[in-house]
Amino acid sequence: MKSTKQFLTVITIFFMCIVINAQSDRYQLYVVHEDHVKDGMEKKHEQADKAILDAAKEHKMKDMNWITFQADDNRVMYLSPIESMAELDKNPFEDLQKKMGADKFDALFEPYAGTYTKHGDYILRLDKELSYMPQGITQTPEGQNYRELTYYHIPPGQGEKAEQLAQTVKQLYTKKNSKLHYRLYKSGFGNMGNYFMVAVAAESPEALEKLREENMELLGEEGKKIFDEIQNATSKQERVTGYLRPELSYVTNN
């Protein structure tokens, strides 16, 4: 898990568009750092995560929070909320580095060497308007650490169509009082192409499958028609499953 300083190179026009969007209450921006962990290196990578987490707790690190998601395919994603793109010009670990000293701080990252095939940073935008969580939006519903992330890749020129379909889905879920809740994220800076990512939480894979079956029965033909439209409007759909790791997450009120 590296610092997000590498975001300093920004395409000016794109930067301005996202800043405008971020100023709206509609969006919450997240910096995502993603590691693709090698087979057999999961334990070593997790130990490195725990060392950083322990240091952050010991020194009461400020100005940065993250939640950790571990996918079944060995991807590990760390999501950190930010207020605007301007925060990317700062070192999020500056407080911890000052408290520990540069040498001890740098040593925290050495164990990651050789544990992943690739890694990188990008922006996701949580779209509160297109998310469906009637009791209030949260990334961490209690007792529901299982996650299913579905990426809907949008062909060039189909952004408006995708937006309309997402609105239609939410309207239908709301009308039917669906029990299957979701958060919709949009790709941002650092991503190639355009996609919507829909995150669903549940207690387990079995609980989610049961909920999905009940939901499809509830939505009926209206739901089937919309999902067929989505299938035709997207260039590719990718599903990633895994678990939120609260014990590897750092969340404070600072």
C-alpha positions as CSV (number, residue, x, y, z in Angstrom):
1,M,0.0,0.0,0.0
2,K,1.8,3.1,-1.2
3,S,1.3,6.8,-0.9
4,T,-1.0,8.4,-3.4
5,K,1.5,11.1,-4.3
6,Q,1.9,9.7,-7.8
7,F,-1.4,11.4,-8.7
8,L,0.5,14.7,-9.1
9,T,0.4,14.4,-12.9
10,V,-3.1,15.6,-13.7
11,I,-4.8,16.3,-17.1
12,T,-6.0,19.9,-16.5
13,I,-9.4,19.7,-18.2
14,F,-10.3,16.4,-16.6
15,F,-9.1,17.7,-13.2
16,M,-11.4,20.7,-13.5
17,C,-14.4,18.6,-14.5
18,I,-14.0,16.3,-11.5
19,V,-13.4,19.2,-9.1
20,I,-16.8,20.6,-10.2
21,N,-18.5,17.3,-9.6
22,A,-16.8,16.9,-6.2
23,Q,-18.3,20.2,-5.0
24,S,-21.8,18.8,-5.3
25,D,-23.3,16.9,-2.3
26,R,-24.1,14.2,-4.9
27,Y,-20.6,12.7,-4.9
28,Q,-18.1,11.4,-2.4
29,L,-14.7,10.9,-3.8
30,Y,-12.4,8.0,-2.8
31,V,-8.7,7.3,-3.6
32,V,-8.3,3.6,-4.2
33,H,-5.0,1.9,-3.9
34,E,-5.1,-1.6,-5.4
35,D,-2.6,-4.4,-5.0
36,H,-2.7,-7.6,-7.0
37,V,-1.1,-10.0,-4.5
38,K,0.9,-13.0,-5.7
39,D,-0.3,-16.5,-4.9
40,G,1.5,-17.6,-1.8
41,M,2.3,-14.1,-0.7
42,E,-1.1,-13.3,1.0
43,K,0.2,-13.8,4.5
44,K,3.3,-11.7,4.1
45,H,1.2,-8.9,2.4
46,E,-1.3,-9.0,5.3
47,Q,1.5,-8.8,7.9
48,A,2.7,-5.7,6.2
49,D,-0.8,-4.2,6.3
50,K,-1.1,-5.0,10.0
51,A,2.3,-3.3,10.7
52,I,1.1,-0.1,9.1
53,L,-2.2,-0.3,10.9
54,D,-0.5,-0.9,14.2
55,A,1.7,2.1,13.6
56,A,-1.2,4.3,12.7
57,K,-3.0,3.3,15.9
58,E,0.0,3.7,18.1
59,H,0.8,7.2,16.9
60,K,-2.8,8.2,16.5
61,M,-2.3,9.1,12.8
62,K,-4.5,11.9,11.6
63,D,-5.8,13.1,8.2
64,M,-6.2,9.7,6.6
65,N,-8.7,6.8,6.9
66,W,-9.1,3.7,4.8
67,I,-11.3,0.6,4.6
68,T,-9.7,-2.6,3.2
69,F,-11.4,-5.0,0.8
70,Q,-9.9,-8.4,0.0
71,A,-11.2,-10.0,-3.2
72,D,-11.4,-13.7,-3.8
73,D,-8.9,-13.3,-6.7
74,N,-6.2,-11.8,-4.4
75,R,-6.9,-8.2,-5.2
76,V,-6.6,-5.9,-2.2
77,M,-8.3,-2.5,-2.3
78,Y,-7.9,0.3,0.2
79,L,-10.5,3.1,-0.1
80,S,-9.7,6.5,1.4
81,P,-12.3,9.3,1.3
82,I,-11.1,12.7,0.1
83,E,-12.9,16.1,-0.1
84,S,-11.5,17.1,-3.5
85,M,-8.8,16.4,-6.0
86,A,-6.6,19.0,-4.4
87,E,-5.9,16.5,-1.6
88,L,-3.9,14.4,-4.0
89,D,-1.2,17.0,-3.8
90,K,-0.6,16.1,-0.2
91,N,1.2,13.2,1.4
92,P,-1.6,11.3,3.3
93,F,1.0,9.7,5.6
94,E,2.7,13.0,6.5
95,D,1.4,13.0,10.1
96,L,2.6,9.4,10.7
97,Q,5.9,10.0,9.0
98,K,6.7,13.0,11.2
99,K,5.7,11.1,14.4
100,M,7.7,8.0,13.5
101,G,10.7,9.5,11.7
102,A,11.5,9.0,8.1
103,D,13.7,5.8,8.5
104,K,11.1,3.9,10.6
105,F,8.3,5.0,8.4
106,D,10.0,3.9,5.2
107,A,10.8,0.6,6.8
108,L,7.0,-0.1,7.1
109,F,6.7,-0.4,3.3
110,E,9.8,-2.7,2.7
111,P,7.9,-5.9,3.4
112,Y,5.6,-5.3,0.5
113,A,8.4,-5.8,-2.0
114,G,7.8,-8.9,-4.1
115,T,4.3,-9.5,-2.8
116,Y,2.3,-8.3,-5.7
117,T,2.4,-8.5,-9.5
118,K,1.1,-4.9,-10.0
119,H,-0.4,-2.1,-8.1
120,G,-1.8,1.4,-8.7
121,D,-4.1,4.2,-7.6
122,Y,-7.3,5.7,-9.0
123,I,-10.3,7.7,-8.1
124,L,-13.9,6.3,-7.6
125,R,-16.9,8.6,-7.1
126,L,-19.7,7.4,-5.0
127,D,-22.9,8.6,-6.6
128,K,-25.4,9.1,-3.7
129,E,-28.2,10.0,-6.1
130,L,-28.0,6.8,-8.0
131,S,-27.3,4.5,-5.0
132,Y,-30.1,2.7,-3.3
133,M,-29.9,2.6,0.4
134,P,-33.2,3.7,1.9
135,Q,-31.9,3.8,5.5
136,G,-28.9,5.9,4.6
137,I,-25.8,5.4,2.7
138,T,-22.9,3.5,4.4
139,Q,-20.0,1.5,3.1
140,T,-20.1,-0.7,6.2
141,P,-23.6,-2.0,7.0
142,E,-23.3,-3.9,10.3
143,G,-22.8,-7.6,10.0
144,Q,-22.5,-7.6,6.2
145,N,-18.8,-7.9,5.3
146,Y,-19.3,-10.0,2.2
147,R,-19.1,-7.9,-1.0
148,E,-20.1,-8.3,-4.6
149,L,-18.7,-5.7,-6.9
150,T,-20.1,-5.6,-10.5
151,Y,-18.3,-3.4,-13.0
152,Y,-20.5,-2.2,-15.9
153,H,-18.2,-1.0,-18.7
154,I,-19.7,1.7,-20.8
155,P,-18.9,2.1,-24.5
156,P,-17.8,5.5,-25.7
157,G,-20.8,7.8,-26.3
158,Q,-23.1,5.7,-24.1
159,G,-22.7,7.7,-20.9
160,E,-26.0,9.4,-21.0
161,K,-27.8,6.1,-21.8
162,A,-26.0,4.5,-18.8
163,E,-27.1,7.3,-16.5
164,Q,-30.7,6.9,-17.6
165,L,-30.7,3.2,-17.0
166,A,-29.2,3.7,-13.5
167,Q,-32.0,6.1,-12.7
168,T,-34.6,3.7,-14.0
169,V,-33.2,0.9,-11.8
170,K,-33.3,3.0,-8.7
171,Q,-36.8,4.2,-9.4
172,L,-38.0,0.6,-9.8
173,Y,-36.2,-0.6,-6.6
174,T,-37.7,2.3,-4.7
175,K,-41.2,1.7,-6.1
176,K,-41.0,-2.0,-5.2
177,N,-39.4,-1.4,-1.8
178,S,-36.6,-3.8,-2.7
179,K,-34.6,-5.3,0.1
180,L,-31.5,-5.5,-2.0
181,H,-29.5,-2.3,-1.4
182,Y,-26.5,-1.1,-3.4
183,R,-24.1,1.7,-3.8
184,L,-23.1,3.0,-7.3
185,Y,-19.6,4.3,-7.9
186,K,-18.4,5.9,-11.1
187,S,-14.9,5.6,-12.5
188,G,-12.7,8.7,-12.2
189,F,-9.1,9.8,-12.7
190,G,-6.7,7.0,-13.1
191,N,-9.1,4.6,-14.9
192,M,-9.0,3.7,-18.5
193,G,-12.4,3.9,-20.0
194,N,-15.7,4.5,-18.3
195,Y,-17.6,2.2,-15.9
196,F,-20.2,2.1,-13.2
197,M,-19.4,-0.2,-10.3
198,V,-22.3,-1.4,-8.2
199,A,-21.4,-2.7,-4.7
200,V,-23.8,-5.0,-2.7
201,A,-23.2,-6.1,0.9
202,A,-24.5,-9.2,2.6
203,E,-23.7,-11.6,5.4
204,S,-22.5,-14.3,3.1
205,P,-22.6,-15.5,-0.6
206,E,-25.5,-17.7,0.3
207,A,-27.4,-14.8,1.9
208,L,-26.8,-12.6,-1.2
209,E,-28.0,-15.3,-3.6
210,K,-31.2,-15.8,-1.6
211,L,-31.7,-12.0,-1.6
212,R,-31.1,-11.8,-5.3
213,E,-33.6,-14.5,-6.1
214,E,-36.3,-12.8,-3.9
215,N,-35.4,-9.5,-5.6
216,M,-35.8,-10.8,-9.1
217,E,-39.2,-12.2,-8.2
218,L,-40.2,-8.9,-6.7
219,L,-39.1,-6.9,-9.7
220,G,-40.8,-9.2,-12.2
221,E,-41.0,-8.5,-15.9
222,E,-40.1,-4.8,-15.3
223,G,-36.8,-5.8,-13.8
224,K,-36.0,-8.4,-16.4
225,K,-36.6,-5.8,-19.2
226,I,-34.3,-3.3,-17.5
227,F,-31.5,-5.8,-16.9
228,D,-31.7,-6.9,-20.5
229,E,-31.3,-3.3,-21.6
230,I,-28.3,-3.0,-19.3
231,Q,-26.8,-6.1,-20.8
232,N,-27.2,-4.7,-24.3
233,A,-25.9,-1.2,-23.4
234,T,-22.7,-2.3,-21.7
235,S,-19.6,-3.6,-23.5
236,K,-18.5,-5.9,-20.6
237,Q,-19.6,-6.8,-17.1
238,E,-17.1,-8.0,-14.5
239,R,-17.9,-9.4,-11.1
240,V,-15.5,-9.3,-8.2
241,T,-16.4,-11.0,-4.8
242,G,-14.7,-10.9,-1.5
243,Y,-14.9,-9.6,2.0
244,L,-14.4,-6.2,3.8
245,R,-11.6,-6.6,6.3
246,P,-12.4,-4.3,9.3
247,E,-9.4,-5.7,11.2
248,L,-7.2,-4.2,8.4
249,S,-9.0,-0.9,8.1
250,Y,-8.2,2.4,9.8
251,V,-11.2,4.6,10.6
252,T,-11.1,7.5,13.0
253,N,-13.1,10.7,13.6
254,N,-10.1,12.9,13.1
